[in-house]
Amino acid sequence: MLKRFPLSAKLVLALAFAAAALLASPSQAAESLNFNLRSADGGQITSEMLRGDVVVLAFGSASLPPSLARRQAQDVQELADEFAPRDVRVYWVSTDSDSPKSKSYAADADLRAFARKYGLKIAVLRDPEGALFKRTGVDQLPAVVIINREGEMAGEPIGGLGPRGSLLERLTPRLNELLK
C-alpha cells in the first residue's frame, strides 16, 4: 500500500503513526524526582518518604529582598494551611549555600530565624548547591514545584510571585486535580 505514496508522504505517515503510538501509551518521559534534603532542624526528607503524597516544594532564599521573602513565606504558609487537612506536604526549600565561604551562605540557625521572622511553620529544607532546583528546570527565585503521588513533577514549575494570595489561587486547581 505504501508503494503508491512518494517518500515524503511515507515519512509523514511514519511520523504520524509514531506520534499516535506515543500519545496512546503512558508517557515514558515522566521520571520520578529523587532527592534527599536535610532540614534546617537537622532531619532528612527524602523523595521515598514522600511517595504516595502530593508535595509542594517552594524554592526560595533567605537572601531575597525582605519584601519578596515575606510575601513568599506568607503565600507558602497560606497554601500549607489550606491543604494540610488534605494531606498535601508543603516545604520551603532554601537554595542558600551551607558553606561559610560562599556569598550566599546561610547557617541552619539563620534559616530557622528566617522562618520565625516571616511566620513559616512548615519544614525548611536545604538544597545548598541548588542541585534539585536545577533538576526541576526552575530558573528563578522564588519558584514552586508540585510533585504527584508517583513522585513525578506535576506540570511545569511556577516562578515568581503574583498578587498577594495568588499562589493559593494558582495552585488550587492543580492540587485538587492531583488529590482526586
C-alpha positions as a Markdown table, in Angstrom:
| # | Residue | x | y | z |
|---|---|---|---|---|
| 1 | Met | 0.0 | 0.0 | 0.0 |
| 2 | Leu | 2.8 | 2.5 | 0.8 |
| 3 | Lys | 4.4 | 2.0 | -2.7 |
| 4 | Arg | 1.8 | 4.3 | -4.1 |
| 5 | Phe | 3.0 | 7.2 | -1.9 |
| 6 | Pro | 6.1 | 9.3 | -2.6 |
| 7 | Leu | 8.9 | 9.1 | 0.0 |
| 8 | Ser | 7.9 | 12.3 | 1.7 |
| 9 | Ala | 4.4 | 11.1 | 2.3 |
| 10 | Lys | 5.7 | 7.8 | 3.7 |
| 11 | Leu | 7.9 | 9.8 | 6.1 |
| 12 | Val | 4.9 | 11.9 | 7.2 |
| 13 | Leu | 2.8 | 8.8 | 7.7 |
| 14 | Ala | 5.5 | 7.1 | 9.7 |
| 15 | Leu | 5.9 | 10.1 | 12.0 |
| 16 | Ala | 2.1 | 10.3 | 12.4 |
| 17 | Phe | 1.9 | 6.6 | 13.4 |
| 18 | Ala | 4.9 | 7.1 | 15.8 |
| 19 | Ala | 3.3 | 10.1 | 17.4 |
| 20 | Ala | -0.1 | 8.4 | 17.8 |
| 21 | Ala | 1.7 | 5.4 | 19.5 |
| 22 | Leu | 3.4 | 7.7 | 21.9 |
| 23 | Leu | 0.1 | 9.5 | 22.8 |
| 24 | Ala | -1.8 | 6.3 | 23.2 |
| 25 | Ser | 0.7 | 4.7 | 25.6 |
| 26 | Pro | 1.5 | 6.0 | 29.1 |
| 27 | Ser | 4.4 | 8.5 | 29.0 |
| 28 | Gln | 7.8 | 7.0 | 29.5 |
| 29 | Ala | 9.2 | 10.5 | 29.8 |
| 30 | Ala | 7.8 | 11.1 | 33.3 |
| 31 | Glu | 10.5 | 10.2 | 35.7 |
| 32 | Ser | 10.5 | 10.2 | 39.5 |
| 33 | Leu | 12.2 | 13.1 | 41.1 |
| 34 | Asn | 14.6 | 11.6 | 43.5 |
| 35 | Phe | 16.1 | 13.7 | 46.3 |
| 36 | Asn | 17.4 | 13.7 | 49.8 |
| 37 | Leu | 17.3 | 17.0 | 51.6 |
| 38 | Arg | 18.4 | 17.9 | 55.0 |
| 39 | Ser | 16.1 | 20.2 | 57.1 |
| 40 | Ala | 17.3 | 23.2 | 59.0 |
| 41 | Asp | 16.4 | 21.3 | 62.2 |
| 42 | Gly | 18.8 | 18.5 | 61.3 |
| 43 | Gly | 16.3 | 15.9 | 60.0 |
| 44 | Gln | 16.1 | 14.4 | 56.5 |
| 45 | Ile | 13.3 | 14.4 | 54.0 |
| 46 | Thr | 13.7 | 12.0 | 51.0 |
| 47 | Ser | 11.6 | 11.5 | 47.9 |
| 48 | Glu | 11.0 | 7.9 | 49.0 |
| 49 | Met | 9.5 | 9.1 | 52.3 |
| 50 | Leu | 7.0 | 11.2 | 50.4 |
| 51 | Arg | 6.0 | 8.7 | 47.7 |
| 52 | Gly | 2.2 | 8.4 | 47.8 |
| 53 | Asp | 1.7 | 12.0 | 48.8 |
| 54 | Val | 1.2 | 15.2 | 46.8 |
| 55 | Val | 4.1 | 17.5 | 47.6 |
| 56 | Val | 4.8 | 21.2 | 47.0 |
| 57 | Leu | 8.3 | 22.4 | 47.1 |
| 58 | Ala | 8.6 | 26.2 | 47.4 |
| 59 | Phe | 12.2 | 27.2 | 46.4 |
| 60 | Gly | 13.5 | 30.4 | 47.9 |
| 61 | Ser | 16.4 | 32.1 | 49.6 |
| 62 | Ala | 17.0 | 33.9 | 52.9 |
| 63 | Ser | 18.9 | 36.4 | 50.8 |
| 64 | Leu | 15.9 | 37.6 | 48.8 |
| 65 | Pro | 14.9 | 41.2 | 49.4 |
| 66 | Pro | 12.8 | 41.3 | 52.7 |
| 67 | Ser | 9.5 | 42.3 | 51.0 |
| 68 | Leu | 9.8 | 39.4 | 48.5 |
| 69 | Ala | 10.9 | 36.9 | 51.2 |
| 70 | Arg | 7.9 | 37.9 | 53.4 |
| 71 | Arg | 5.4 | 37.6 | 50.6 |
| 72 | Gln | 6.7 | 34.2 | 49.5 |
| 73 | Ala | 6.6 | 33.0 | 53.1 |
| 74 | Gln | 3.1 | 34.2 | 53.7 |
| 75 | Asp | 1.8 | 32.8 | 50.4 |
| 76 | Val | 3.5 | 29.4 | 51.0 |
| 77 | Gln | 2.2 | 29.2 | 54.6 |
| 78 | Glu | -1.3 | 30.1 | 53.4 |
| 79 | Leu | -1.1 | 27.3 | 50.9 |
| 80 | Ala | 0.2 | 24.8 | 53.6 |
| 81 | Asp | -2.6 | 25.8 | 56.0 |
| 82 | Glu | -5.3 | 25.4 | 53.3 |
| 83 | Phe | -4.1 | 22.0 | 52.1 |
| 84 | Ala | -2.8 | 20.4 | 55.3 |
| 85 | Pro | -6.2 | 18.8 | 56.1 |
| 86 | Arg | -6.0 | 17.1 | 52.7 |
| 87 | Asp | -2.5 | 15.7 | 53.3 |
| 88 | Val | -0.6 | 17.9 | 50.9 |
| 89 | Arg | 3.0 | 18.2 | 52.1 |
| 90 | Val | 4.4 | 21.7 | 51.7 |
| 91 | Tyr | 8.1 | 22.5 | 52.2 |
| 92 | Trp | 10.1 | 25.7 | 51.9 |
| 93 | Val | 13.4 | 24.8 | 50.2 |
| 94 | Ser | 16.4 | 27.1 | 50.7 |
| 95 | Thr | 18.9 | 27.4 | 47.9 |
| 96 | Asp | 21.3 | 29.2 | 50.2 |
| 97 | Ser | 24.7 | 27.7 | 50.5 |
| 98 | Asp | 25.8 | 25.8 | 53.6 |
| 99 | Ser | 29.5 | 26.8 | 53.0 |
| 100 | Pro | 30.7 | 29.7 | 55.1 |
| 101 | Lys | 33.0 | 30.7 | 52.2 |
| 102 | Ser | 30.0 | 31.3 | 49.9 |
| 103 | Lys | 28.5 | 34.7 | 49.2 |
| 104 | Ser | 25.0 | 33.1 | 49.6 |
| 105 | Tyr | 25.8 | 31.4 | 52.9 |
| 106 | Ala | 23.1 | 30.8 | 55.5 |
| 107 | Ala | 23.6 | 28.7 | 58.6 |
| 108 | Asp | 20.8 | 26.5 | 59.8 |
| 109 | Ala | 20.2 | 28.9 | 62.6 |
| 110 | Asp | 19.8 | 31.7 | 60.0 |
| 111 | Leu | 17.1 | 29.7 | 58.2 |
| 112 | Arg | 15.3 | 28.9 | 61.4 |
| 113 | Ala | 15.3 | 32.7 | 62.3 |
| 114 | Phe | 14.1 | 33.5 | 58.8 |
| 115 | Ala | 11.2 | 31.0 | 59.3 |
| 116 | Arg | 10.3 | 32.6 | 62.6 |
| 117 | Lys | 10.6 | 36.1 | 61.3 |
| 118 | Tyr | 8.2 | 35.5 | 58.4 |
| 119 | Gly | 5.8 | 33.1 | 60.1 |
| 120 | Leu | 6.8 | 29.9 | 58.3 |
| 121 | Lys | 5.6 | 27.0 | 60.3 |
| 122 | Ile | 6.4 | 24.3 | 57.7 |
| 123 | Ala | 9.7 | 22.5 | 57.5 |
| 124 | Val | 12.6 | 24.4 | 56.0 |
| 125 | Leu | 14.7 | 22.1 | 53.8 |
| 126 | Arg | 18.2 | 22.8 | 52.3 |
| 127 | Asp | 19.2 | 22.4 | 48.7 |
| 128 | Pro | 22.6 | 24.2 | 49.3 |
| 129 | Glu | 24.1 | 23.8 | 45.9 |
| 130 | Gly | 20.8 | 24.1 | 44.0 |
| 131 | Ala | 21.0 | 20.5 | 42.6 |
| 132 | Leu | 17.3 | 19.8 | 43.0 |
| 133 | Phe | 16.4 | 23.3 | 42.0 |
| 134 | Lys | 18.3 | 22.8 | 38.7 |
| 135 | Arg | 16.9 | 19.3 | 38.0 |
| 136 | Thr | 13.4 | 20.6 | 38.2 |
| 137 | Gly | 14.1 | 23.2 | 35.5 |
| 138 | Val | 13.3 | 26.1 | 37.7 |
| 139 | Asp | 15.1 | 29.2 | 36.5 |
| 140 | Gln | 14.2 | 31.9 | 39.1 |
| 141 | Leu | 13.5 | 32.5 | 42.7 |
| 142 | Pro | 11.0 | 32.2 | 44.2 |
| 143 | Ala | 9.5 | 29.2 | 42.5 |
| 144 | Val | 7.2 | 26.3 | 43.2 |
| 145 | Val | 7.3 | 22.7 | 42.0 |
| 146 | Ile | 4.4 | 20.2 | 42.6 |
| 147 | Ile | 5.2 | 16.5 | 42.8 |
| 148 | Asn | 2.4 | 13.9 | 42.3 |
| 149 | Arg | 1.8 | 10.8 | 44.3 |
| 150 | Glu | 4.1 | 8.8 | 42.0 |
| 151 | Gly | 7.0 | 11.2 | 42.8 |
| 152 | Glu | 6.9 | 12.9 | 39.4 |
| 153 | Met | 6.7 | 16.6 | 38.7 |
| 154 | Ala | 3.1 | 17.6 | 38.0 |
| 155 | Gly | 3.3 | 20.2 | 35.4 |
| 156 | Glu | 5.8 | 23.0 | 34.8 |
| 157 | Pro | 7.4 | 24.9 | 37.7 |
| 158 | Ile | 5.7 | 28.2 | 38.7 |
| 159 | Gly | 8.2 | 31.1 | 39.0 |
| 160 | Gly | 7.8 | 34.5 | 40.6 |
| 161 | Leu | 5.1 | 35.9 | 42.7 |
| 162 | Gly | 1.8 | 37.2 | 41.5 |
| 163 | Pro | -0.5 | 39.5 | 43.6 |
| 164 | Arg | -0.8 | 38.6 | 47.3 |
| 165 | Gly | -2.7 | 35.4 | 47.8 |
| 166 | Ser | -2.5 | 34.4 | 44.1 |
| 167 | Leu | -0.3 | 31.4 | 44.8 |
| 168 | Leu | -3.2 | 29.6 | 46.5 |
| 169 | Glu | -5.5 | 30.6 | 43.6 |
| 170 | Arg | -2.9 | 29.4 | 41.0 |
| 171 | Leu | -2.2 | 26.1 | 42.7 |
| 172 | Thr | -5.6 | 25.1 | 44.0 |
| 173 | Pro | -6.9 | 23.7 | 40.6 |
| 174 | Arg | -3.7 | 21.7 | 40.0 |
| 175 | Leu | -3.7 | 20.3 | 43.6 |
| 176 | Asn | -7.4 | 19.5 | 43.5 |
| 177 | Glu | -6.8 | 17.5 | 40.3 |
| 178 | Leu | -4.0 | 15.6 | 41.9 |
| 179 | Leu | -6.0 | 14.8 | 45.0 |
| 180 | Lys | -8.9 | 13.2 | 43.1 |
